[in-house]
Amino acid sequence: MSSRNLKMMRELPFELVVEILTRVPVKDLLRFRCVCKSWRSLFKEERFWRQHMTHAPTRIVSFGWEDTLHGRFSENEMKMILEEVKINVGDDIAWLTDATAVVGHAHGLLCLYFQGNVFGLWNPSLRELRTIHPPHLYTWYEMGFGYDPSSQDYKLVLVLKTQGEGSRSSQALVLSLKSGAYRMIDCLCLENFDMVHSTTAGTRVGEIIYWQVWGDNLKVTEKLLSFDLVSETFNLCPRPRPSNRGIGFPRLIAGLRGGGGLSTVGVDDMSSSGGLIVWSAQHDAAGRIKSWSKICSLSLAFLEISTGCPRIDNIFLASAMTYAGLLLALVTFGGEEKKLLSYNLEDKSLTLVETSVSLSICGFLRTYVETLFPVPIPDWNP
């Protein structure tokens, strides 16, 4: 910042200076900490972090084999700009494998899963990483991450695998990452269902995390498992009635419509009427799911015309997310070529998105917000 600009800032009311600074990118704020003591103190206040977060840009992150990509999306140019970023894991680079995945995100903090029962909290904007070793080694089915506003703490949830042939999940380990507390929570509603151990983590909508549950032979059921981060209770809730001809596992995503509710994106029957199908949930005042409605079905003919891929005979949905009111879907056609699609739910148009890197190295896509929220250091040790 030039001396002239700095002088102008000092002449402005401090409240206006704060309002201006909340719109400055994180990388510049880190440099501005040296401007004066009042700014340095301001950047340490949680109130400023929250105010800054309301103006901060949303970024995209993708994990591949020992590669981490993050970037921005330009809806005007229909282009995704990705750049490679190395996670600072010190000397233990062996943690970064094809199993590295994003468990969830809150306040710009990404909860990561590494191999060897190791987790981490990462702020890509601050380039801060703290590793998390759960206090006990458990075999677990599913994982989730979120923020509990009542305790002002971040929570990591692991749905545990009960030992023994034919046994079902009945407990979960909940770790509070600021306080260092951990406890076992009953999950009795799962006794008649199965979970699938997967690095595709639960989907958080507000203060509730959702997972899919399965019946015999890994068939999709009409139920979802939910966990309330505040009350720390598990429940089963309805999901869209699965098609008997459905292909692959549908993706749960958040924020598809104005209310930011839960949605599913999946691949329907690959006949002339099949393709990508999207459902949206209606939530009650408490955030519970009341019902579902189908909001769009993208037929094979529509996809062939829009993507320029003639005679599509196979679709695999690798990833789906929302960004700036758009549905972004990373799909593979014919078992080979990957394409990133952008679907506008308002004008019902579908567009191919260009990228700065090959889509072949893109894994599951996630979004996060650039923030100044620091990574909390757990108080407990392995």
Buried (B, 14 or more C-beta within 10 A) or exposed (E): EEEEEEEEBEEEEEEEBBEEBBEBEBEEBBEBBEEEEEBEEBBEEEEBBBBBBEBBEBBBBBBBEEBBBBBBBEBEEBBBBBEEBEBEBEEEEEBBEEEBBBBBBBBBBBBBBBEEBBBBBBBBBBEBBBBBBBBEEBEBBBBBBBBBEEBEBBBBBBBBBBEEEEEBBBBBBBBBBBBBBBEEBEBEBBEEBBBEEEBBBBBBBBBBBBBBBBBEEEEBBEBBBBBBBBEBEBBBBBBBEBBEEBBEBBBBBBBBBEEEBBBBBBBBBBEEEBBBBBBBBEBEEEBBBEEBEEBBBBBBEBBBEBBEBEEBEEBBBBBBBBBEEBBBBBBBBEEEEBBBBBBBBEEEEBBBBEBEBEBEBBBBBBBBBBBBBBBBEBEBEE
